[in-house]
């Protein structure tokens, strides 16, 4: 009887293997996202969140200065972007970078000698510094709202609220750039700093768009 028992056990084992192979494992070969990337046919594929967000943002952008190269290099200059798991994290990085850049531009404008602050130049310095003051106040006000955003969950603000944050910051930074550009004295002294603040403001808006899911002109929320 021993040989018959052995044969029956072997047949049962074979049937068990066939049944198991008929149903794919739920994880990790089902393609669901996992920490650090996605699984595709059982192989883990790393996701470059910075490159993905920048590719989507620049594909939709009408701002010529917001290139793929600028977006990626600026975000990666901050080491926190390496730990980002979603576009919200990149939006926060971009906001902090804008705040630093606006402070830098404001510091340069503060060094303009009083003797050079005459007529339109004096007005440009005055209003630009007001603009950068607005950036300095707005980032701390908007940042907690962006940080609290949870994609796909209840309790988020309407997507247009988040978009307004980017608009407020962009308008302040871009207003100064437009005024500086037509002032030869100030342009020579501080154009690079003012331009960088404007570029980073555009980057903030682009990352907020990615955060709320504007990939094809529509929001996910």
Order of alpha helices (4+ residues) and beta strands (2+ residues): alpha-beta-beta-beta-alpha-alpha-alpha-alpha-alpha-alpha
